[in-house]
Amino acid sequence: MSRIGKLPIDIPAGVEIKIDDQLVTVKGKLGELKQQLDEAVNVKVEANQVILERQSDAIDHRAKHGLYRALIQNMVKGVSEGFEVVQEFVGVGYKAEAKGQLLEMALGYSHNIVFEIPAEVKIETITERGKNPILKMRSHDKQLLGQVAAKIRSLRKPEPYKGKGIRFQGEVLRRKAGKAAGK
């Protein structure tokens, strides 16, 4: 049996879960999320817990058992607590400025990049003198938040020699040695 899939999901206070056929709807104080499930997994709510069971021991059924349990767990955590991603802009002249749902970035290109943030993601930029600009993103949808963070990071990935670029806060980069001195 799947070690992840067999664990029950505790439902915190203020979170409502509705199961319609194979559509799971989770509603909480931060929003509402929906997930369509595969027929390989059955879901039921018992005594403030969500329990997932699979139909057989086929390889794809076992994989989907753990997958859908993790997705529902992320939905429950998202609508009750929310998720946060913090990114750091490392480099001379790198800037980030939030203007509503638009993020304007100066990343060393000849022009500024304007990135439109989805409505479900709230952004905040912190710029302090002598420190790297920081971008904080919050959302109840973990998948969307990760996708937006990855897209922003792809605009200027950290390079291994000087470490310049957009990185997640706390991320450890593998650095390379520079060019060796001549004879």
C-alpha positions in Angstrom: 0.0 0.0 0.0 1.2 3.5 -0.7 2.8 5.1 2.3 1.6 8.5 1.4 -1.8 7.4 0.0 -2.9 5.5 3.1 -2.4 8.5 5.4 -5.7 10.2 6.3 -5.9 14.0 5.8 -7.1 15.9 8.8 -9.7 18.6 8.1 -9.0 21.8 10.1 -11.8 24.0 11.5 -13.3 26.3 8.9 -12.5 24.0 5.9 -15.4 22.5 4.0 -14.9 19.5 1.6 -17.5 18.4 -0.9 -17.2 15.4 -3.1 -19.4 15.3 -6.3 -18.7 12.1 -8.2 -15.0 12.4 -8.9 -14.7 16.2 -8.3 -13.3 17.3 -4.9 -14.1 20.9 -3.9 -12.3 22.4 -0.9 -13.5 25.7 0.5 -11.8 27.7 3.3 -11.2 31.2 4.5 -8.6 31.9 1.8 -10.5 30.6 -1.2 -11.9 27.6 -3.0 -10.1 24.9 -5.0 -11.3 22.1 -7.2 -9.6 18.9 -8.3 -10.9 16.2 -10.7 -9.9 12.7 -9.6 -9.2 9.6 -11.6 -11.6 6.6 -11.3 -8.7 4.6 -9.8 -9.1 6.4 -6.5 -12.1 6.6 -4.2 -12.5 9.4 -1.7 -14.7 9.6 1.4 -15.0 11.9 4.4 -15.2 10.3 7.8 -15.1 12.0 11.2 -13.2 15.1 10.2 -10.8 13.2 8.0 -10.5 12.5 4.2 -9.6 8.9 3.3 -8.4 7.8 -0.1 -8.6 4.2 -1.3 -7.5 2.7 -4.6 -9.3 0.1 -6.6 -6.5 -2.3 -7.3 -2.7 -2.8 -6.9 -2.0 -1.9 -10.5 1.1 0.3 -10.9 -0.8 3.3 -12.2 -3.4 3.0 -9.5 -0.7 2.9 -6.8 0.9 6.0 -8.3 -2.3 7.9 -8.5 -3.2 6.9 -4.9 -0.3 8.9 -3.5 -0.6 11.7 -6.1 -4.2 12.6 -5.4 -3.7 12.3 -1.6 -0.9 14.9 -1.9 -3.0 17.1 -4.1 -5.9 17.1 -1.7 -3.6 17.7 1.3 -2.1 20.8 -0.5 -5.6 22.0 -1.3 -6.6 21.7 2.4 -3.5 23.5 3.6 -3.8 26.1 0.9 -7.3 27.2 1.8 -6.6 27.2 5.5 -3.0 28.6 5.8 -1.9 29.5 2.3 1.6 29.2 0.7 4.4 31.6 0.3 7.4 31.8 -2.1 10.2 34.3 -1.6 12.6 35.1 -4.4 15.8 37.2 -4.3 17.1 39.3 -7.2 20.9 39.1 -7.1 22.9 41.4 -9.3 24.0 45.0 -9.8 21.0 47.0 -11.0 18.5 44.2 -10.6 15.2 45.6 -9.4 11.6 44.5 -8.9 8.6 46.7 -8.4 5.0 45.6 -7.9 2.3 47.8 -9.5 -1.0 46.1 -8.7 -0.9 42.7 -10.4 2.0 43.8 -12.7 5.6 43.1 -11.8 8.1 45.3 -13.4 11.7 44.0 -13.3 15.1 45.3 -14.4 17.2 42.3 -15.0 20.2 43.6 -16.9 18.5 43.5 -20.3 18.2 46.6 -22.6 14.6 46.9 -21.5 12.5 46.4 -18.4 10.3 43.2 -18.2 6.7 43.6 -17.2 5.1 40.3 -16.0 1.4 40.0 -15.3 0.6 38.0 -12.1 -2.6 36.0 -11.9 -5.3 37.4 -9.6 -5.0 34.4 -7.2 -1.4 35.4 -6.4 -0.7 38.3 -4.1 2.8 39.9 -4.6 4.9 42.3 -2.4 8.3 43.7 -3.2 10.9 44.7 -0.6 13.8 47.0 -1.5 16.3 47.9 1.1 19.4 49.9 0.6 22.5 47.7 0.4 20.5 44.5 0.2 19.1 42.5 -2.8 15.5 43.2 -3.8 13.1 40.6 -2.5 9.8 39.4 -4.1 7.2 37.7 -1.8 4.3 35.8 -3.4 1.3 34.4 -1.5 -1.5 32.2 -2.8 -3.9 29.4 -1.7 -3.1 27.5 -4.9 0.3 25.7 -4.6 0.4 24.6 -8.2 -0.2 28.1 -9.6 2.2 29.7 -7.2 5.0 27.3 -8.1 4.3 27.8 -11.8 4.5 31.6 -11.5 7.6 31.4 -9.4 9.3 29.1 -11.9 8.3 31.4 -14.8 9.8 34.5 -13.1 13.0 32.6 -12.2 13.3 31.5 -15.9 13.6 35.1 -17.0 17.2 35.3 -15.5 18.4 32.0 -13.9 21.2 32.2 -11.5 24.6 31.7 -13.2 27.3 29.5 -11.6 30.2 31.9 -11.8 29.1 35.1 -10.1 25.7 33.9 -8.8 23.8 36.6 -10.5 20.1 36.0 -11.3 16.8 35.3 -9.6 16.9 32.7 -6.9 14.7 31.3 -4.2 15.5 32.6 -0.8 17.7 30.1 1.0 18.6 28.3 -2.3 22.2 27.0 -2.4 23.9 27.4 -5.7 26.7 25.3 -7.0 29.4 27.7 -7.8 32.2 27.1 -10.4 35.8 28.3 -10.2 36.6 31.2 -12.6 39.3 31.2 -15.3 42.7 30.2 -14.1 45.5 32.8 -14.2 47.9 32.7 -17.2 51.6 31.7 -17.0 
